[in-house]
Amino acid sequence: MRRFLLLAILGVLACVWFFRRKRRMSARSHPVSPHKMVPCQRCGVYVSATQAVYVAGAVYCCDTHAFANRRAT
Ligand SMILES: [Zn+2]
């Protein structure tokens, strides 16, 4: 009886370990890109999409380049 109980506990622990590992592996195989990089329309420097300045559908690295391009056109 004791032996069976020990095997059952080991079986449960093995299942928990297996499913945790499987979940961790699947999370690694589909990494989410938190920092998508986009090029500046004026100078070509790549900046994070969250920090880029968007003006009339164009992407800029900073306010200076956004306004400089606006004045030029
Ligand atoms: Zn720029």
N, CA, C, O and the ligand as a Tripos MOL2 file, in Angstrom:
@<TRIPOS>MOLECULE
protein
  293   291    74     0     0
PROTEIN
NO_CHARGES

@<TRIPOS>ATOM
      1 N           0.8260   -1.2120    0.0000 N.3       1 MET1
      2 CA          0.0000    0.0000    0.0000 C.3       1 MET1
      3 C           0.8600    1.2630    0.0000 C.2       1 MET1
      4 O           0.6010    2.2160   -0.7340 O.2       1 MET1
      5 N           1.8990    1.2380    0.8540 N.am      2 ARG2
      6 CA          2.8020    2.3880    0.9320 C.3       2 ARG2
      7 C           3.5040    2.6420   -0.4000 C.2       2 ARG2
      8 O           3.6940    3.7790   -0.8310 O.2       2 ARG2
      9 N           3.8750    1.5430   -1.0210 N.am      3 ARG3
     10 CA          4.5630    1.6220   -2.3030 C.3       3 ARG3
     11 C           3.6670    2.2390   -3.3810 C.2       3 ARG3
     12 O           4.1140    3.0500   -4.1930 O.2       3 ARG3
     13 N           2.3990    1.8370   -3.3670 N.am      4 PHE4
     14 CA          1.4400    2.3690   -4.3270 C.3       4 PHE4
     15 C           1.2430    3.8690   -4.1250 C.2       4 PHE4
     16 O           1.1910    4.6360   -5.0860 O.2       4 PHE4
     17 N           1.1350    4.2720   -2.8660 N.am      5 LEU5
     18 CA          0.9590    5.6950   -2.5360 C.3       5 LEU5
     19 C           2.1620    6.5160   -3.0240 C.2       5 LEU5
     20 O           2.0030    7.5970   -3.5910 O.2       5 LEU5
     21 N           3.3550    5.9820   -2.7930 N.am      6 LEU6
     22 CA          4.5720    6.6580   -3.2250 C.3       6 LEU6
     23 C           4.6110    6.7950   -4.7530 C.2       6 LEU6
     24 O           4.9840    7.8410   -5.2830 O.2       6 LEU6
     25 N           4.2220    5.7240   -5.4460 N.am      7 LEU7
     26 CA          4.1870    5.7650   -6.9180 C.3       7 LEU7
     27 C           3.1550    6.7710   -7.4080 C.2       7 LEU7
     28 O           3.4010    7.4870   -8.3790 O.2       7 LEU7
     29 N           1.9970    6.8320   -6.7440 N.am      8 ALA8
     30 CA          0.9460    7.7760   -7.1320 C.3       8 ALA8
     31 C           1.4310    9.2130   -6.9690 C.2       8 ALA8
     32 O           1.2040   10.0490   -7.8430 O.2       8 ALA8
     33 N           2.0960    9.5010   -5.8540 N.am      9 ILE9
     34 CA          2.6250   10.8490   -5.6170 C.3       9 ILE9
     35 C           3.6740   11.2090   -6.6620 C.2       9 ILE9
     36 O           3.6780   12.3180   -7.1980 O.2       9 ILE9
     37 N           4.5580   10.2640   -6.9440 N.am     10 LEU10
     38 CA          5.5790   10.5070   -7.9670 C.3      10 LEU10
     39 C           4.9480   10.7380   -9.3350 C.2      10 LEU10
     40 O           5.4240   11.5670  -10.1110 O.2      10 LEU10
     41 N           3.8690    9.9990   -9.6310 N.am     11 GLY11
     42 CA          3.1600   10.1650  -10.9020 C.3      11 GLY11
     43 C           2.5550   11.5390  -11.0280 C.2      11 GLY11
     44 O           2.6490   12.1700  -12.0800 O.2      11 GLY11
     45 N           1.9260   12.0150   -9.9500 N.am     12 VAL12
     46 CA          1.3180   13.3560   -9.9600 C.3      12 VAL12
     47 C           2.3960   14.4150  -10.1380 C.2      12 VAL12
     48 O           2.2310   15.3440  -10.9280 O.2      12 VAL12
     49 N           3.4950   14.2830   -9.4100 N.am     13 LEU13
     50 CA          4.5920   15.2550   -9.5350 C.3      13 LEU13
     51 C           5.1700   15.2660  -10.9470 C.2      13 LEU13
     52 O           5.4920   16.3260  -11.4840 O.2      13 LEU13
     53 N           5.2980   14.0830  -11.5450 N.am     14 ALA14
     54 CA          5.8200   13.9990  -12.9110 C.3      14 ALA14
     55 C           4.8750   14.6860  -13.8910 C.2      14 ALA14
     56 O           5.3200   15.3810  -14.8050 O.2      14 ALA14
     57 N           3.5560   14.4900  -13.6990 N.am     15 CYS15
     58 CA          2.5680   15.1440  -14.5750 C.3      15 CYS15
     59 C           2.6490   16.6610  -14.4450 C.2      15 CYS15
     60 O           2.6400   17.3710  -15.4510 O.2      15 CYS15
     61 N           2.7270   17.1620  -13.2150 N.am     16 VAL16
     62 CA          2.8150   18.6080  -12.9860 C.3      16 VAL16
     63 C           4.0650   19.1590  -13.6570 C.2      16 VAL16
     64 O           4.0120   20.1770  -14.3480 O.2      16 VAL16
     65 N           5.1900   18.4790  -13.4500 N.am     17 TRP17
     66 CA          6.4470   18.9190  -14.0530 C.3      17 TRP17
     67 C           6.3320   18.9300  -15.5760 C.2      17 TRP17
     68 O           6.7700   19.8820  -16.2220 O.2      17 TRP17
     69 N           5.7460   17.8770  -16.1540 N.am     18 PHE18
     70 CA          5.6390   17.7550  -17.6060 C.3      18 PHE18
     71 C           4.7940   18.8820  -18.1780 C.2      18 PHE18
     72 O           5.1940   19.5110  -19.1580 O.2      18 PHE18
     73 N           3.6210   19.1560  -17.5800 N.am     19 PHE19
     74 CA          2.7380   20.1810  -18.1420 C.3      19 PHE19
     75 C           3.2920   21.5890  -17.9510 C.2      19 PHE19
     76 O           3.0940   22.4550  -18.8040 O.2      19 PHE19
     77 N           3.9870   21.8230  -16.8330 N.am     20 ARG20
     78 CA          4.6180   23.1350  -16.6390 C.3      20 ARG20
     79 C           5.7000   23.3660  -17.6940 C.2      20 ARG20
     80 O           5.8140   24.4510  -18.2630 O.2      20 ARG20
     81 N           6.4870   22.3230  -17.9390 N.am     21 ARG21
     82 CA          7.5680   22.4100  -18.9230 C.3      21 ARG21
     83 C           7.0030   22.6480  -20.3150 C.2      21 ARG21
     84 O           7.5290   23.4520  -21.0850 O.2      21 ARG21
     85 N           5.9150   21.9310  -20.6290 N.am     22 LYS22
     86 CA          5.2750   22.0690  -21.9420 C.3      22 LYS22
     87 C           4.7680   23.5000  -22.1420 C.2      22 LYS22
     88 O           4.9280   24.0750  -23.2190 O.2      22 LYS22
     89 N           4.1560   24.0720  -21.0990 N.am     23 ARG23
     90 CA          3.6310   25.4320  -21.1930 C.3      23 ARG23
     91 C           4.7680   26.4360  -21.3840 C.2      23 ARG23
     92 O           4.6630   27.3670  -22.1820 O.2      23 ARG23
     93 N           5.8550   26.2290  -20.6390 N.am     24 ARG24
     94 CA          7.0110   27.1170  -20.7480 C.3      24 ARG24
     95 C           7.6260   27.0530  -22.1510 C.2      24 ARG24
     96 O           7.9970   28.0790  -22.7210 O.2      24 ARG24
     97 N           7.7280   25.8450  -22.6970 N.am     25 MET25
     98 CA          8.3100   25.6610  -24.0270 C.3      25 MET25
     99 C           7.4550   26.3200  -25.0890 C.2      25 MET25
    100 O           7.9960   26.9370  -26.0060 O.2      25 MET25
    101 N           6.1240   26.2090  -24.9960 N.am     26 SER26
    102 CA          5.2550   26.8080  -26.0090 C.3      26 SER26
    103 C           5.2920   28.3280  -25.9030 C.2      26 SER26
    104 O           5.1380   29.0130  -26.9140 O.2      26 SER26
    105 N           5.4890   28.8640  -24.7250 N.am     27 ALA27
    106 CA          5.5900   30.3140  -24.5760 C.3      27 ALA27
    107 C           6.8680   30.8230  -25.2280 C.2      27 ALA27
    108 O           6.8870   31.9230  -25.7800 O.2      27 ALA27
    109 N           7.9420   30.0260  -25.1680 N.am     28 ARG28
    110 CA          9.2100   30.4250  -25.7750 C.3      28 ARG28
    111 C           9.1780   30.3310  -27.2890 C.2      28 ARG28
    112 O           9.8300   31.1240  -27.9690 O.2      28 ARG28
    113 N           8.4330   29.3770  -27.8320 N.am     29 SER29
    114 CA          8.4400   29.1780  -29.2820 C.3      29 SER29
    115 C           7.6620   30.2600  -30.0190 C.2      29 SER29
    116 O           7.8520   30.4350  -31.2230 O.2      29 SER29
    117 N           6.7810   30.9980  -29.3170 N.am     30 HIS30
    118 CA          6.0330   32.0850  -29.9450 C.3      30 HIS30
    119 C           6.2930   33.3820  -29.1900 C.2      30 HIS30
    120 O           5.4120   33.8980  -28.5030 O.2      30 HIS30
    121 N           7.5100   33.9040  -29.3230 N.am     31 PRO31
    122 CA          7.8070   35.1130  -28.5720 C.3      31 PRO31
    123 C           7.0350   36.3170  -29.1200 C.2      31 PRO31
    124 O           6.9260   36.5000  -30.3330 O.2      31 PRO31
    125 N           6.5180   37.1080  -28.2330 N.am     32 VAL32
    126 CA          5.8270   38.3240  -28.6300 C.3      32 VAL32
    127 C           6.8660   39.4180  -28.7220 C.2      32 VAL32
    128 O           7.6580   39.6020  -27.7970 O.2      32 VAL32
    129 N           6.8740   40.1490  -29.8280 N.am     33 SER33
    130 CA          7.8460   41.2070  -30.0180 C.3      33 SER33
    131 C           7.3410   42.4790  -29.3420 C.2      33 SER33
    132 O           6.4640   43.1570  -29.8760 O.2      33 SER33
    133 N           7.8790   42.8030  -28.1930 N.am     34 PRO34
    134 CA          7.3980   43.9850  -27.4970 C.3      34 PRO34
    135 C           7.9300   45.2770  -28.1000 C.2      34 PRO34
    136 O           7.3510   46.3460  -27.9040 O.2      34 PRO34
    137 N           9.0510   45.1750  -28.8450 N.am     35 HIS35
    138 CA          9.6590   46.3780  -29.3920 C.3      35 HIS35
    139 C           9.7510   46.2810  -30.9050 C.2      35 HIS35
    140 O          10.7900   45.9010  -31.4440 O.2      35 HIS35
    141 N           8.6760   46.6220  -31.5850 N.am     36 LYS36
    142 CA          8.7080   46.6440  -33.0400 C.3      36 LYS36
    143 C           9.4330   47.9250  -33.4350 C.2      36 LYS36
    144 O           9.1320   49.0020  -32.9190 O.2      36 LYS36
    145 N          10.3850   47.8040  -34.3470 N.am     37 MET37
    146 CA         11.1700   48.9560  -34.7460 C.3      37 MET37
    147 C          10.6800   49.4830  -36.0900 C.2      37 MET37
    148 O          10.3940   48.7130  -37.0070 O.2      37 MET37
    149 N          10.5880   50.7960  -36.1900 N.am     38 VAL38
    150 CA         10.1410   51.4270  -37.4390 C.3      38 VAL38
    151 C          11.1670   52.4860  -37.8400 C.2      38 VAL38
    152 O          11.7580   53.1300  -36.9730 O.2      38 VAL38
    153 N          11.3900   52.6770  -39.1680 N.am     39 PRO39
    154 CA         12.3920   53.6560  -39.6110 C.3      39 PRO39
    155 C          11.8190   55.0720  -39.6880 C.2      39 PRO39
    156 O          10.6580   55.2730  -40.0440 O.2      39 PRO39
    157 N          12.6570   56.0340  -39.3480 N.am     40 CYS40
    158 CA         12.2670   57.4470  -39.4580 C.3      40 CYS40
    159 C          12.2130   57.8280  -40.9310 C.2      40 CYS40
    160 O          13.0870   57.4520  -41.7120 O.2      40 CYS40
    161 N          11.1890   58.5720  -41.3010 N.am     41 GLN41
    162 CA         10.9890   59.0070  -42.6900 C.3      41 GLN41
    163 C          12.0950   59.9650  -43.1440 C.2      41 GLN41
    164 O          12.4310   60.0150  -44.3270 O.2      41 GLN41
    165 N          12.6620   60.7310  -42.1900 N.am     42 ARG42
    166 CA         13.6390   61.7600  -42.5400 C.3      42 ARG42
    167 C          15.0800   61.2510  -42.4960 C.2      42 ARG42
    168 O          15.8240   61.4310  -43.4590 O.2      42 ARG42
    169 N          15.4840   60.6170  -41.3870 N.am     43 CYS43
    170 CA         16.8920   60.2450  -41.2450 C.3      43 CYS43
    171 C          17.1370   58.7320  -41.3650 C.2      43 CYS43
    172 O          18.2870   58.3130  -41.4970 O.2      43 CYS43
    173 N          16.0990   57.9190  -41.3220 N.am     44 GLY44
    174 CA         16.2580   56.4870  -41.4990 C.3      44 GLY44
    175 C          16.6150   55.7250  -40.2380 C.2      44 GLY44
    176 O          16.7710   54.5050  -40.2740 O.2      44 GLY44
    177 N          16.7440   56.4260  -39.1300 N.am     45 VAL45
    178 CA         17.0610   55.7690  -37.8630 C.3      45 VAL45
    179 C          15.8570   54.9420  -37.4080 C.2      45 VAL45
    180 O          14.7120   55.3870  -37.4830 O.2      45 VAL45
    181 N          16.1450   53.7420  -36.9410 N.am     46 TYR46
    182 CA         15.0610   52.8810  -36.4460 C.3      46 TYR46
    183 C          14.7660   53.2130  -34.9830 C.2      46 TYR46
    184 O          15.6650   53.2620  -34.1440 O.2      46 TYR46
    185 N          13.5090   53.4340  -34.7090 N.am     47 VAL47
    186 CA         13.0810   53.7100  -33.3370 C.3      47 VAL47
    187 C          11.9660   52.7420  -32.9630 C.2      47 VAL47
    188 O          11.3280   52.1420  -33.8280 O.2      47 VAL47
    189 N          11.7460   52.6010  -31.6700 N.am     48 SER48
    190 CA         10.6770   51.7330  -31.1870 C.3      48 SER48
    191 C           9.3320   52.3030  -31.6490 C.2      48 SER48
    192 O           9.1160   53.5130  -31.5970 O.2      48 SER48
    193 N           8.4420   51.4350  -32.0940 N.am     49 ALA49
    194 CA          7.1370   51.8760  -32.6060 C.3      49 ALA49
    195 C           6.3440   52.6280  -31.5500 C.2      49 ALA49
    196 O           5.5130   53.4740  -31.8800 O.2      49 ALA49
    197 N           6.5970   52.3250  -30.2860 N.am     50 THR50
    198 CA          5.8710   53.0140  -29.2200 C.3      50 THR50
    199 C           6.4180   54.4070  -28.9610 C.2      50 THR50
    200 O           5.7170   55.2510  -28.4030 O.2      50 THR50
    201 N           7.6850   54.6670  -29.3660 N.am     51 GLN51
    202 CA          8.2900   55.9780  -29.1350 C.3      51 GLN51
    203 C           8.3160   56.8340  -30.3880 C.2      51 GLN51
    204 O           8.6800   58.0080  -30.3250 O.2      51 GLN51
    205 N           7.9350   56.2670  -31.5270 N.am     52 ALA52
    206 CA          7.9700   57.0100  -32.7780 C.3      52 ALA52
    207 C           6.8960   58.0910  -32.7990 C.2      52 ALA52
    208 O           5.8870   58.0040  -32.0990 O.2      52 ALA52
    209 N           7.1410   59.1250  -33.6290 N.am     53 VAL53
    210 CA          6.1730   60.2180  -33.7870 C.3      53 VAL53
    211 C           5.4620   59.9940  -35.1150 C.2      53 VAL53
    212 O           6.1090   59.8790  -36.1550 O.2      53 VAL53
    213 N           4.1510   59.9340  -35.0830 N.am     54 TYR54
    214 CA          3.3620   59.6730  -36.2950 C.3      54 TYR54
    215 C           2.6740   60.9610  -36.7190 C.2      54 TYR54
    216 O           1.9060   61.5520  -35.9600 O.2      54 TYR54
    217 N           2.9660   61.3930  -37.9660 N.am     55 VAL55
    218 CA          2.3280   62.5880  -38.5060 C.3      55 VAL55
    219 C           1.8130   62.2570  -39.8960 C.2      55 VAL55
    220 O           2.5920   61.9150  -40.7860 O.2      55 VAL55
    221 N           0.5230   62.3560  -40.0830 N.am     56 ALA56
    222 CA         -0.1340   62.1240  -41.3810 C.3      56 ALA56
    223 C           0.3300   60.8110  -42.0140 C.2      56 ALA56
    224 O           0.6230   60.7710  -43.2090 O.2      56 ALA56
    225 N           0.3980   59.7650  -41.2410 N.am     57 GLY57
    226 CA          0.7440   58.4460  -41.7590 C.3      57 GLY57
    227 C           2.2340   58.1990  -41.8990 C.2      57 GLY57
    228 O           2.6510   57.0780  -42.1900 O.2      57 GLY57
    229 N           3.0480   59.2390  -41.6930 N.am     58 ALA58
    230 CA          4.4980   59.0810  -41.7740 C.3      58 ALA58
    231 C           5.0580   58.8570  -40.3670 C.2      58 ALA58
    232 O           4.4750   59.2880  -39.3730 O.2      58 ALA58
    233 N           6.2010   58.1740  -40.3090 N.am     59 VAL59
    234 CA          6.8280   57.8380  -39.0300 C.3      59 VAL59
    235 C           8.1290   58.6150  -38.8940 C.2      59 VAL59
    236 O           8.9270   58.6630  -39.8300 O.2      59 VAL59
    237 N           8.3450   59.2250  -37.7300 N.am     60 TYR60
    238 CA          9.5680   59.9770  -37.4570 C.3      60 TYR60
    239 C          10.1520   59.5510  -36.1230 C.2      60 TYR60
    240 O           9.4480   59.0310  -35.2570 O.2      60 TYR60
    241 N          11.4660   59.7840  -35.9700 N.am     61 CYS61
    242 CA         12.1420   59.3820  -34.7360 C.3      61 CYS61
    243 C          11.9010   60.3740  -33.6160 C.2      61 CYS61
    244 O          11.9610   60.0070  -32.4430 O.2      61 CYS61
    245 N          11.6280   61.6370  -33.9620 N.am     62 CYS62
    246 CA         11.4380   62.6590  -32.9260 C.3      62 CYS62
    247 C          10.5730   63.7880  -33.4830 C.2      62 CYS62
    248 O          10.2830   63.8340  -34.6790 O.2      62 CYS62
    249 N          10.1670   64.6970  -32.5980 N.am     63 ASP63
    250 CA          9.3440   65.8400  -33.0010 C.3      63 ASP63
    251 C          10.0930   66.7470  -33.9770 C.2      63 ASP63
    252 O           9.4990   67.2870  -34.9110 O.2      63 ASP63
    253 N          11.4020   66.9130  -33.7560 N.am     64 THR64
    254 CA         12.2060   67.7890  -34.6110 C.3      64 THR64
    255 C          12.1210   67.3510  -36.0730 C.2      64 THR64
    256 O          11.9040   68.1750  -36.9610 O.2      64 THR64
    257 N          12.2930   66.0540  -36.3180 N.am     65 HIS65
    258 CA         12.2470   65.5510  -37.6910 C.3      65 HIS65
    259 C          10.8350   65.5990  -38.2480 C.2      65 HIS65
    260 O          10.6470   65.8430  -39.4400 O.2      65 HIS65
    261 N           9.8550   65.3720  -37.4100 N.am     66 ALA66
    262 CA          8.4620   65.4320  -37.8670 C.3      66 ALA66
    263 C           8.1240   66.8440  -38.3230 C.2      66 ALA66
    264 O           7.5200   67.0290  -39.3790 O.2      66 ALA66
    265 N           8.5110   67.8390  -37.5310 N.am     67 PHE67
    266 CA          8.1970   69.2290  -37.8750 C.3      67 PHE67
    267 C           9.0640   69.7180  -39.0250 C.2      67 PHE67
    268 O           8.6030   70.5070  -39.8500 O.2      67 PHE67
    269 N          10.3190   69.2590  -39.0950 N.am     68 ALA68
    270 CA         11.2010   69.6430  -40.1920 C.3      68 ALA68
    271 C          10.6270   69.1570  -41.5150 C.2      68 ALA68
    272 O          10.6560   69.8910  -42.5030 O.2      68 ALA68
    273 N          10.1190   67.9690  -41.5540 N.am     69 ASN69
    274 CA          9.5430   67.4430  -42.7760 C.3      69 ASN69
    275 C           8.2400   68.1470  -43.1110 C.2      69 ASN69
    276 O           7.9130   68.3280  -44.2840 O.2      69 ASN69
    277 N           7.4980   68.5420  -42.0950 N.am     70 ARG70
    278 CA          6.2330   69.2390  -42.3250 C.3      70 ARG70
    279 C           6.5020   70.5960  -42.9650 C.2      70 ARG70
    280 O           5.7730   71.0130  -43.8640 O.2      70 ARG70
    281 N           7.5660   71.3020  -42.4970 N.am     71 ARG71
    282 CA          7.9060   72.6110  -43.0400 C.3      71 ARG71
    283 C           8.4070   72.4780  -44.4780 C.2      71 ARG71
    284 O           8.1270   73.3260  -45.3260 O.2      71 ARG71
    285 N           9.1490   71.4080  -44.7380 N.am     72 ALA72
    286 CA          9.7400   71.2220  -46.0720 C.3      72 ALA72
    287 C           8.6810   70.9640  -47.1210 C.2      72 ALA72
    288 O           8.8680   71.2990  -48.2910 O.2      72 ALA72
    289 N           7.5420   70.3560  -46.7070 N.am     73 THR73
    290 CA          6.5140   70.0370  -47.7120 C.3      73 THR73
    291 C           5.4470   71.0910  -47.7920 C.2      73 THR73
    292 O           4.5150   70.9680  -48.5880 O.2      73 THR73
    293 ZN         14.7430   61.0120  -37.7330 Zn       74 ZN74
@<TRIPOS>BOND
     1     1     2 1
     2     2     3 1
     3     3     4 2
     4     3     5 am
     5     5     6 1
     6     6     7 1
     7     7     8 2
     8     7     9 am
     9     9    10 1
    10    10    11 1
    11    11    12 2
    12    11    13 am
    13    13    14 1
    14    14    15 1
    15    15    16 2
    16    15    17 am
    17    17    18 1
    18    18    19 1
    19    19    20 2
    20    19    21 am
    21    21    22 1
    22    22    23 1
    23    23    24 2
    24    23    25 am
    25    25    26 1
    26    26    27 1
    27    27    28 2
    28    27    29 am
    29    29    30 1
    30    30    31 1
    31    31    32 2
    32    31    33 am
    33    33    34 1
    34    34    35 1
    35    35    36 2
    36    35    37 am
    37    37    38 1
    38    38    39 1
    39    39    40 2
    40    39    41 am
    41    41    42 1
    42    42    43 1
    43    43    44 2
    44    43    45 am
    45    45    46 1
    46    46    47 1
    47    47    48 2
    48    47    49 am
    49    49    50 1
    50    50    51 1
    51    51    52 2
    52    51    53 am
    53    53    54 1
    54    54    55 1
    55    55    56 2
    56    55    57 am
    57    57    58 1
    58    58    59 1
    59    59    60 2
    60    59    61 am
    61    61    62 1
    62    62    63 1
    63    63    64 2
    64    63    65 am
    65    65    66 1
    66    66    67 1
    67    67    68 2
    68    67    69 am
    69    69    70 1
    70    70    71 1
    71    71    72 2
    72    71    73 am
    73    73    74 1
    74    74    75 1
    75    75    76 2
    76    75    77 am
    77    77    78 1
    78    78    79 1
    79    79    80 2
    80    79    81 am
    81    81    82 1
    82    82    83 1
    83    83    84 2
    84    83    85 am
    85    85    86 1
    86    86    87 1
    87    87    88 2
    88    87    89 am
    89    89    90 1
    90    90    91 1
    91    91    92 2
    92    91    93 am
    93    93    94 1
    94    94    95 1
    95    95    96 2
    96    95    97 am
    97    97    98 1
    98    98    99 1
    99    99   100 2
   100    99   101 am
   101   101   102 1
   102   102   103 1
   103   103   104 2
   104   103   105 am
   105   105   106 1
   106   106   107 1
   107   107   108 2
   108   107   109 am
   109   109   110 1
   110   110   111 1
   111   111   112 2
   112   111   113 am
   113   113   114 1
   114   114   115 1
   115   115   116 2
   116   115   117 am
   117   117   118 1
   118   118   119 1
   119   119   120 2
   120   119   121 am
   121   121   122 1
   122   122   123 1
   123   123   124 2
   124   123   125 am
   125   125   126 1
   126   126   127 1
   127   127   128 2
   128   127   129 am
   129   129   130 1
   130   130   131 1
   131   131   132 2
   132   131   133 am
   133   133   134 1
   134   134   135 1
   135   135   136 2
   136   135   137 am
   137   137   138 1
   138   138   139 1
   139   139   140 2
   140   139   141 am
   141   141   142 1
   142   142   143 1
   143   143   144 2
   144   143   145 am
   145   145   146 1
   146   146   147 1
   147   147   148 2
   148   147   149 am
   149   149   150 1
   150   150   151 1
   151   151   152 2
   152   151   153 am
   153   153   154 1
   154   154   155 1
   155   155   156 2
   156   155   157 am
   157   157   158 1
   158   158   159 1
   159   159   160 2
   160   159   161 am
   161   161   162 1
   162   162   163 1
   163   163   164 2
   164   163   165 am
   165   165   166 1
   166   166   167 1
   167   167   168 2
   168   167   169 am
   169   169   170 1
   170   170   171 1
   171   171   172 2
   172   171   173 am
   173   173   174 1
   174   174   175 1
   175   175   176 2
   176   175   177 am
   177   177   178 1
   178   178   179 1
   179   179   180 2
   180   179   181 am
   181   181   182 1
   182   182   183 1
   183   183   184 2
   184   183   185 am
   185   185   186 1
   186   186   187 1
   187   187   188 2
   188   187   189 am
   189   189   190 1
   190   190   191 1
   191   191   192 2
   192   191   193 am
   193   193   194 1
   194   194   195 1
   195   195   196 2
   196   195   197 am
   197   197   198 1
   198   198   199 1
   199   199   200 2
   200   199   201 am
   201   201   202 1
   202   202   203 1
   203   203   204 2
   204   203   205 am
   205   205   206 1
   206   206   207 1
   207   207   208 2
   208   207   209 am
   209   209   210 1
   210   210   211 1
   211   211   212 2
   212   211   213 am
   213   213   214 1
   214   214   215 1
   215   215   216 2
   216   215   217 am
   217   217   218 1
   218   218   219 1
   219   219   220 2
   220   219   221 am
   221   221   222 1
   222   222   223 1
   223   223   224 2
   224   223   225 am
   225   225   226 1
   226   226   227 1
   227   227   228 2
   228   227   229 am
   229   229   230 1
   230   230   231 1
   231   231   232 2
   232   231   233 am
   233   233   234 1
   234   234   235 1
   235   235   236 2
   236   235   237 am
   237   237   238 1
   238   238   239 1
   239   239   240 2
   240   239   241 am
   241   241   242 1
   242   242   243 1
   243   243   244 2
   244   243   245 am
   245   245   246 1
   246   246   247 1
   247   247   248 2
   248   247   249 am
   249   249   250 1
   250   250   251 1
   251   251   252 2
   252   251   253 am
   253   253   254 1
   254   254   255 1
   255   255   256 2
   256   255   257 am
   257   257   258 1
   258   258   259 1
   259   259   260 2
   260   259   261 am
   261   261   262 1
   262   262   263 1
   263   263   264 2
   264   263   265 am
   265   265   266 1
   266   266   267 1
   267   267   268 2
   268   267   269 am
   269   269   270 1
   270   270   271 1
   271   271   272 2
   272   271   273 am
   273   273   274 1
   274   274   275 1
   275   275   276 2
   276   275   277 am
   277   277   278 1
   278   278   279 1
   279   279   280 2
   280   279   281 am
   281   281   282 1
   282   282   283 1
   283   283   284 2
   284   283   285 am
   285   285   286 1
   286   286   287 1
   287   287   288 2
   288   287   289 am
   289   289   290 1
   290   290   291 1
   291   291   292 2
@<TRIPOS>SUBSTRUCTURE
     1 MET1         2 RESIDUE 1 A MET
     2 ARG2         6 RESIDUE 1 A ARG
     3 ARG3        10 RESIDUE 1 A ARG
     4 PHE4        14 RESIDUE 1 A PHE
     5 LEU5        18 RESIDUE 1 A LEU
     6 LEU6        22 RESIDUE 1 A LEU
     7 LEU7        26 RESIDUE 1 A LEU
     8 ALA8        30 RESIDUE 1 A ALA
     9 ILE9        34 RESIDUE 1 A ILE
    10 LEU10       38 RESIDUE 1 A LEU
    11 GLY11       42 RESIDUE 1 A GLY
    12 VAL12       46 RESIDUE 1 A VAL
    13 LEU13       50 RESIDUE 1 A LEU
    14 ALA14       54 RESIDUE 1 A ALA
    15 CYS15       58 RESIDUE 1 A CYS
    16 VAL16       62 RESIDUE 1 A VAL
    17 TRP17       66 RESIDUE 1 A TRP
    18 PHE18       70 RESIDUE 1 A PHE
    19 PHE19       74 RESIDUE 1 A PHE
    20 ARG20       78 RESIDUE 1 A ARG
    21 ARG21       82 RESIDUE 1 A ARG
    22 LYS22       86 RESIDUE 1 A LYS
    23 ARG23       90 RESIDUE 1 A ARG
    24 ARG24       94 RESIDUE 1 A ARG
    25 MET25       98 RESIDUE 1 A MET
    26 SER26      102 RESIDUE 1 A SER
    27 ALA27      106 RESIDUE 1 A ALA
    28 ARG28      110 RESIDUE 1 A ARG
    29 SER29      114 RESIDUE 1 A SER
    30 HIS30      118 RESIDUE 1 A HIS
    31 PRO31      122 RESIDUE 1 A PRO
    32 VAL32      126 RESIDUE 1 A VAL
    33 SER33      130 RESIDUE 1 A SER
    34 PRO34      134 RESIDUE 1 A PRO
    35 HIS35      138 RESIDUE 1 A HIS
    36 LYS36      142 RESIDUE 1 A LYS
    37 MET37      146 RESIDUE 1 A MET
    38 VAL38      150 RESIDUE 1 A VAL
    39 PRO39      154 RESIDUE 1 A PRO
    40 CYS40      158 RESIDUE 1 A CYS
    41 GLN41      162 RESIDUE 1 A GLN
    42 ARG42      166 RESIDUE 1 A ARG
    43 CYS43      170 RESIDUE 1 A CYS
    44 GLY44      174 RESIDUE 1 A GLY
    45 VAL45      178 RESIDUE 1 A VAL
    46 TYR46      182 RESIDUE 1 A TYR
    47 VAL47      186 RESIDUE 1 A VAL
    48 SER48      190 RESIDUE 1 A SER
    49 ALA49      194 RESIDUE 1 A ALA
    50 THR50      198 RESIDUE 1 A THR
    51 GLN51      202 RESIDUE 1 A GLN
    52 ALA52      206 RESIDUE 1 A ALA
    53 VAL53      210 RESIDUE 1 A VAL
    54 TYR54      214 RESIDUE 1 A TYR
    55 VAL55      218 RESIDUE 1 A VAL
    56 ALA56      222 RESIDUE 1 A ALA
    57 GLY57      226 RESIDUE 1 A GLY
    58 ALA58      230 RESIDUE 1 A ALA
    59 VAL59      234 RESIDUE 1 A VAL
    60 TYR60      238 RESIDUE 1 A TYR
    61 CYS61      242 RESIDUE 1 A CYS
    62 CYS62      246 RESIDUE 1 A CYS
    63 ASP63      250 RESIDUE 1 A ASP
    64 THR64      254 RESIDUE 1 A THR
    65 HIS65      258 RESIDUE 1 A HIS
    66 ALA66      262 RESIDUE 1 A ALA
    67 PHE67      266 RESIDUE 1 A PHE
    68 ALA68      270 RESIDUE 1 A ALA
    69 ASN69      274 RESIDUE 1 A ASN
    70 ARG70      278 RESIDUE 1 A ARG
    71 ARG71      282 RESIDUE 1 A ARG
    72 ALA72      286 RESIDUE 1 A ALA
    73 THR73      290 RESIDUE 1 A THR
    74 ZN74       293 GROUP 0 **** ****
